[in-house]
C-alpha cells in the first residue's frame, strides 16, 4: 500500500511541473503586452516599465520560468491585483467554502446515486428502472440556476427554513453552517446524483451479468447479499472514478451555485478575477486547483487498490 | 427404482428474443436417483446447460420463462419454489459448478470468504469455524498449503486450482446432488483428468448424486452411469452408459459415437455428422434431426416423434430405429 502511494506521488511530480509551466504560459498567451494589460490602458510608460520589471517580463523566457518555479517552490504564488492580498491567502480564504460545499453535496450524492443506480440495475427494464432513469435525466439536464432560484423561493422565501444566501463558517457552529450550505449542496448534488446513478447503473449491469454473480446465487445467497456484496464490490472502481470526477468538477465548477447563493468560494472569485483581468489570481487559482485535482486522483488511486486486489497485487 | 432424488418432467424453457419467445429446451424429462451419476451429453446449443441451470432456477427471470414442466425434488416442485425455500436448496441441497473457473469466482473476495459464506449461510457457522472448515475443504480438494491459499484472491490461482476451489465451494455443505456443467472443458488435458478423478473420489466419499454435463463422450464413458443425449433442445436418447456405447439407438447418438477418434482405428474411419445443429428459432417439421439424418424416412418429416422405450432402461426419440431394433431382439 505504501509502495503504491509512493509510486503515485512520484508520478504526480511531472504532472505538477507541467501544470505549473502551463499556468505560467497563460500570461504569455495573452494578446498584447501583459505589462500593459496589468498596468492598465491609461498607465504611463514609466508605470508599464515598472510592472514589466516587477514581473520579470524583461528577462529571457527560460529565466522567467525558472524564477516562477522557484517562487512557487517557496510558496510564493504572486499577489492579486484587485484583492490587495497574496494569491495564496485569497485562495486559502475561499477554498474552505468551496470544499465544504463539494464535500457536503458529495455526502448526499454518493449514497443516493449508488443506491438509485443499483436499484435501477436490479430492476432493469421495469418501472423502477424507468423512474430512476427519468429522475437521473432530469438531474443532469435541468439547469442548476433555475433549480437554485426555485429552491430559494420555496425553502427560503416561502417556508423560511434556510437563509437565502450567504456563508456561515464552520467555526460559528455546525448548525448555522449547515443551514447556510444545505440548500446549495442539495442543488449541486441533483446533477451529481443523476450522473452517478447513470454510471452506477451501467457498472452494475455489467457486473450483474458476470458468471460469479450466478455462482453467488447458486450458493443460496440472498438477492441483497448478491447485489450488496458480490456485485457492488466489483462496481466500486467505476463508482470511485465517477466520484473523483464529480469532486473535481464541484471544486472547479460550482460557479453558478456560488453566485446564486452569494457564497464566497473559489468559483466566484475566479469569475471576478477573469472579469477584472487579475491574471496573477487566475494563474494562482488554476495552479492550486490543478494541485487539488492531482491529490484527488491520488486519493482515488489509493481507493482503487483498496477496492480491487488485482490492482493491489500488480 | 425407488423414488428418485430429482425428477424433471416435460421441461420447457423459452428465451425472450426480438420476435417473441423462442424455445431452447422442450419436453425434457430425466431422473436422478440417490448416488446416481447421470451424464448429459450433446453439442453446444443442445440445451444441456439450459436444462441444468433450470434446476436451480439460475436463468435471468426477465428474459427466460419455463411455461411447462416440473422439477420435483423431495416432494416439492423447484420451478414453483421461490425465495427462502429456493435459497435453502441452492448450495445446501443441490450445488453447482460451472464451466469457466476463471470467471465463476468473484475477483475481489478471498477464497476463504467465498467458500465460508456458503457455510455461514447454510450451516450457521461462525466466522472462525467457517474459516477452519474452509481450510479442511481446500485440503480435501487437494490444494496444497491450504491455510495460506485460503487468504488468496482468485487471480493468484491457476485454472485447475480455481476449479478445485469451485468444487470445494460446491461440496462445502454436503449437498445431495452436484450439478457439474462442463467442469473440465476450460482446463488443460492433464488437469482435466485430475479434476475428474477428484470428482469421482468425492462422489464416493460423500455419497452424493451427480449430474455431469459435457460434450465429451470420453468423459461420459469414464464417469457416468446413465447417459442422457440431447439434441436441439430435446432429449433424443437415454440409456445406461454401457448399453449406449454398445447399442446406440438414435442416429444422432450413433453419429456422436462414430465421431470419437479411436486409437485402434485408422484416421479414415473418423466420421462427422453432416450439417449443423439448428438454432432454437428454426422451425423444422417432424424430427429436429431429420435434415442431418442418414436414416430419415418420409414419416420423420411429418410429426415430432416422442420418446419410445426399447426396454426398461433404454429409450430414444426415433420410432423407426426403436421399431427395427425391437423387432430384431423380439
Interface residues (C-beta under 8 A of the other chain):
Chain A: X124 X125 X126 X210 X211 X212 X214 X215 X216 X217 X218 X219 X220 X221 X222 X225 X229 X230 X233 X234 X236 X307 X308 X309 X310 X313
Chain B: X56 X58 X62 X87 X88 X89 X90 X91 X92 X95 X96 X98 X100 X103 X104 X105 X106 X107 X108 X109 X117 X118 X121 X122 X153 X155 X156 X166 X169
